[in-house]
Amino acid sequence: MEFTIRKDAARVPHKKHWQFCVGSGHAQLALRSDYARQLKFIHDELGIERVRFHGIFCDDMRTRANLSELFPVPGSEKFTEENFRACGLAYDNVLEAGMKPLVELSFMPRALSKNNGSGPFYYKPCVDMPADDEEWAGYIQRFIRFLIHRYGLEEVRTWLFEVWNEPDLQVVFFAEDKDAYFHLYEVTARAIKAVDPELKVGGPSTSGSKWIPSFLEFCRQNDIPVDFVTTHQYAGDPLGGIEEKGEDEPEQAGESWPERMARMGERLAVLEDHSVLSGLRAINPDQSETTDMEDDHFRKNSAIAKKQAGDLPLYYTEWNINATFSAYTNDTRKEAAYDVKNALDVADNLDGSSIWCFSDIFEELHPFVQEFHGGFGMLSQSGIPKPVFYGMKLLADAPDTRLDLGEGSTSGEIGIAAFRGEAVNGSADGAAGETHVVLFRQKMKQLPLPKEEAVIHVELAEKPTSVTLKRIDEDHGNPLKLWEEMGRPDYLNCAEIEDLKTRSAVEAEDWPFEWENGVLTLRCALGVNDVYGFVIR
């Protein structure tokens, strides 16, 4: 495979949309000191501006309390208390990390819920509608006033308020249907705007790029405020989930729940490893390895969603390769290759995005003991950077000017992107005079295929003084491999953590090059899902 980067290639902005936000575990985890340290690290190293998490209103944040929960004596149910102190402490940690919260208004305090319906998660969120719209609206307004009092109106006006999370996934994240969510959005949005019309609110926060046309039509018909559109996309989400003509496509018939449960039981019966992680992986195998997934769902769906959103900003507040928590490949370079490719592929289709998520300090299904357990994070539980962190670091460090290499330059199995540091108004951007080239070989399955040769020709005004390479492959940026060589210890002490960080760090190495007639030539061989980052000085 050969690529040519021409000297006169058109310059376009390098849209680092993924710096808009990053996802994380539920709100209570934001009270932890290790969470706060890792969040600051992600901000400082990758330049990410906001963080989004579920469950700011979950009962473990204790925003509503009743005396009857403490002493169930006659008459005690009349004594209630509202307390947003823990919410403030969580947001304090976000601000101290140099970031802002993207406030996901979820889930329902049980004291306000209609039927006390719980989602199937470790922290047992209540995913129900409110029992009383006026009581919910008052609760939301008191929460907003608390934030304004604590942080000041001008600060809170820079935040974004997103109503709920994936209401299209009934039972999992929401107890009722689309119409119920639209009603919940209306009550919530009007309550926020009644406090301050300049606060920004949006939705529908759906999975698989769904509901955007019908949501916006509902808001238009009923004069409901909406300042931005949010949705999500994972590689495994069905393309048919998107509304292209205003209607959801029907779900495909599949096996019954009893049939599925029986099949899961058969998998468990043959396991010799009886850890929770082993059992979960048998019950819910890594779909990216077991099925044939397309690698361009995000690009296709985001292009459609952008048109559907019209003049409103479109934010993908969750995206990644795999919606399967505990998938082994979440800890591998496969996720790095997918995220790098898609961050480049969708840049013109959206206004901001949020990779799910920044850390394995995450307890949606279970607080795993294993350091590497297939979590969604860019960092392990102890803060060890994974391959995906290093992949996004290549893009973060790349200059703000991207060279237009033509349509399809990032859409093939082997893709390429180039960036050039240039002086702006007489001042350098920190990489002036440098050309950065990011090369990747992305496949949805980590297949044991032979390496592919790649040759890159770069037209330059003068011979460079050096070329360095940072690579993410089997032997570079791979802490999972080193941890497995240690015998997969459940617990790591501080010295072991630092040793793993040091030995798996992606460092620049000098790389040979050829120079002839104003053209620099680089040669390398890429394994499946390798990511290479060249810097030409």
C-alpha positions, -999 to 999 in steps of 0.1 A, spaced: 0 0 0 14 34 -11 4 69 0 15 103 -13 12 135 8 15 164 -16 31 196 -7 2 216 -20 -25 195 -3 -54 216 8 -54 227 45 -85 221 66 -91 224 103 -82 193 124 -116 189 142 -108 173 175 -145 168 182 -137 140 208 -121 167 230 -156 180 236 -164 155 263 -156 120 277 -178 95 294 -174 79 329 -190 57 355 -220 68 375 -220 99 396 -211 85 430 -177 74 416 -169 111 409 -166 115 447 -135 92 448 -99 106 449 -86 81 423 -114 91 399 -105 128 404 -68 121 397 -74 101 366 -99 127 353 -73 154 356 -48 132 339 -71 127 309 -78 165 307 -42 174 309 -29 148 285 -58 147 259 -73 182 262 -108 169 269 -131 197 281 -161 180 297 -172 148 314 -205 130 314 -218 104 338 -251 87 347 -270 88 379 -266 123 395 -301 117 410 -296 80 419 -304 71 455 -268 65 463 -263 103 459 -290 108 487 -307 138 471 -341 127 486 -345 111 521 -374 102 542 -375 96 580 -394 63 574 -362 49 558 -344 54 591 -372 47 615 -404 32 600 -427 43 627 -463 56 620 -462 92 606 -425 91 598 -432 92 560 -442 129 563 -407 139 572 -386 144 541 -353 161 532 -337 172 500 -299 173 498 -277 181 467 -245 183 486 -230 151 471 -239 164 436 -219 195 444 -189 175 456 -189 155 424 -190 186 403 -163 202 424 -140 174 414 -149 179 378 -141 216 379 -109 211 399 -97 187 371 -100 217 347 -132 204 331 -169 211 330 -198 187 335 -221 177 307 -250 172 331 -270 140 323 -303 144 342 -308 109 354 -321 87 370 -353 90 390 -351 94 428 -373 66 441 -391 90 463 -404 107 432 -409 77 410 -442 63 397 -435 26 400 -400 23 415 -387 5 384 -350 -5 387 -325 -9 358 -304 -41 357 -272 -26 370 -249 -30 400 -259 4 415 -297 -3 408 -308 30 392 -345 38 393 -354 42 356 -391 51 361 -412 82 352 -420 106 380 -453 100 399 -461 137 397 -449 161 370 -451 192 392 -431 176 420 -404 165 394 -403 200 379 -399 216 413 -371 191 421 -353 200 389 -356 237 395 -343 234 430 -313 214 417 -306 241 391 -308 269 417 -285 249 439 -259 248 411 -263 285 403 -259 294 440 -228 272 443 -210 280 410 -226 312 398 -250 319 369 -223 326 343 -205 294 350 -236 272 349 -246 288 316 -215 272 301 -227 238 311 -250 215 290 -281 197 305 -290 164 287 -323 148 297 -319 111 306 -298 84 290 -309 60 262 -347 61 269 -351 39 238 -337 9 257 -368 0 277 -363 -17 311 -325 -12 308 -325 26 310 -362 37 309 -394 21 321 -418 34 294 -420 43 257 -410 71 233 -441 92 241 -434 90 278 -398 101 273 -410 130 251 -433 141 279 -405 138 305 -383 159 283 -409 186 279 -415 188 317 -378 189 324 -368 213 297 -395 238 306 -385 236 343 -349 244 335 -358 273 312 -381 287 339 -351 292 361 -329 307 334 -338 308 297 -301 309 287 -293 275 302 -288 249 274 -309 217 274 -312 189 249 -318 153 241 -330 126 232 -298 108 243 -307 77 224 -287 46 214 -280 38 178 -287 74 165 -324 69 170 -355 92 175 -340 124 162 -366 134 136 -396 125 158 -380 141 189 -374 174 170 -409 173 154 -424 169 189 -405 199 202 -414 220 172 -451 211 173 -453 219 210 -429 248 212 -406 230 236 -371 244 240 -342 223 226 -307 238 222 -288 207 210 -293 171 199 -276 141 215 -274 105 206 -250 75 208 -233 50 185 -214 18 191 -202 -4 163 -226 -32 173 -257 -9 173 -279 -17 143 -279 6 113 -316 1 110 -322 18 144 -318 53 129 -350 71 118 -344 80 82 -381 86 73 -395 96 107 -403 60 118 -382 34 136 -376 3 115 -391 -28 131 -369 -50 153 -359 -83 138 -374 -114 154 -349 -135 174 -348 -162 200 -370 -160 230 -357 -150 264 -360 -186 278 -341 -199 248 -314 -174 253 -311 -181 290 -308 -219 283 -280 -212 258 -262 -191 283 -265 -218 309 -249 -243 285 -219 -220 281 -215 -217 318 -217 -254 324 -184 -262 306 -163 -235 323 -135 -245 347 -128 -208 357 -156 -198 380 -147 -161 383 -175 -136 377 -155 -122 347 -152 -157 331 -190 -163 336 -199 -129 322 -178 -134 291 -195 -167 285 -229 -152 289 -222 -121 269 -194 -128 244 -175 -102 225 -198 -95 195 -170 -77 177 -151 -110 175 -181 -135 171 -201 -117 144 -193 -98 112 -197 -61 121 -193 -33 97 -167 -7 106 -185 24 92 -218 25 112 -207 56 130 -197 74 98 -230 65 80 -253 72 109 -237 104 120 -240 118 84 -277 110 85 -281 124 120 -264 156 111 -290 163 84 -318 154 108 -305 178 135 -306 206 110 -292 239 125 -289 225 160 -255 213 173 -252 175 172 -233 158 200 -226 121 201 -224 118 239 -214 81 238 -194 62 211 -169 34 209 -163 1 192 -180 -22 216 -211 -19 238 -201 -52 255 -187 -45 289 -160 -71 298 -150 -78 262 -114 -88 261 -106 -67 231 -116 -35 249 -81 -37 265 -63 -42 232 -51 -21 203 -82 -31 184 -101 -4 203 -73 21 196 -74 15 158 -112 17 157 -113 50 177 -85 66 158 -102 57 124 -136 68 135 -125 100 151 -110 110 118 -139 96 97 -168 114 113 -151 148 119 -174 167 95 -206 150 107 -209 163 142 -201 192 165 -188 173 195 -184 137 208 -177 118 239 -158 85 239 -172 60 264 -153 62 287 -122 76 304 -115 50 331 -122 15 343 -134 31 376 -168 20 364 -194 -3 381 -223 -6 357 -224 -44 359 -199 -53 386 -168 -39 403 -142 -64 389 -112 -74 408 -90 -79 377 -69 -50 367 -76 -57 330 -112 -71 326 -123 -56 293 -136 -24 308 -146 6 286 -119 29 300 -89 45 283 -72 39 317 -73 8 339 -86 9 374 -52 19 387 -47 45 360 -25 25 336 -30 39 300 -44 14 275 -37 14 238 -68 35 231 -53 63 253 -21 63 232 -41 63 200 -61 94 210 -29 110 223 -15 108 188 -45 128 176 -44 152 206 -7 160 199 -12 164 161 -13 200 148 -46 219 143 -42 219 105 -51 187 87 -40 180 51 -68 169 28 -56 136 14 -88 129 -5 -120 110 0 -114 75 14 -80 82 29 -93 69 63 -120 46 51 -100 15 41 -84 -12 62 -52 8 60 -59 44 65 -38 76 67 -42 111 80 -16 140 79 -13 172 99 10 202 95 21 226 122 19 262 108 25 296 121 -7 316 126 -6 354 126 31 352 132 29 328 161 36 291 161 10 265 173 37 245 191 42 222 162 52 247 136 74 231 109 63 196 118 43 172 97 25 145 117 13 113 99 -11 88 115 -13 54 99 -35 26 110 -47 -9 99 -82 -14 113 -102 -46 113 -133 -54 134 -117 -88 142 -82 -92 156 -72 -118 130 -37 -133 129 -29 -120 94 5 -113 80 18 -78 83 11 -54 54 38 -32 39 31 5 38 51 31 19 45 68 25 58 96 2 58 131 17 65 161 -5 85 187 15 102 220 8 134 209 23 150 178 38 139 171 73 163 168 102 146 138 118 117 114 118 104 98 149 77 71 153 53 62 181 37 29 176 9 10 191 12 -27 184 18 -61 201 49 -49 218 43 -11 223 16 5 244 3 -30 254 0 -32 292 -24 -61 289 3 -83 275 27 -74 303 1 -80 330 -7 -114 315 31 -122 316 30 -113 353 4 -141 358 -27 -118 357 -25 -107 394 -57 -93 408 -39 -67 429 -10 -45 420 10 -25 445 22 10 437 56 -2 424 40 -27 401 16 -1 387 44 23 380 65 -4 364 36 -14 341 31 23 331 68 27 323 73 -5 304 41 -1 283 45 37 276 46 47 239 79 65 234 92 82 203 119 63 184 141 75 156 129 60 123 148 57 90 138 76 59 148 82 23 151 116 7 153 122 -30 141 151 -52 121 168 -25 103 136 -15 107 119 19 98 82 19 89 61 49 85 24 50 68 2 77 49 -30 81 15 -30 99 0 -58 118 -38 -60 123 -50 -30 143 -16 -15 146 -15 24 149 17 43 139 23 80 145 52 96 126 65 131 133 86 147 106 108 177 117 
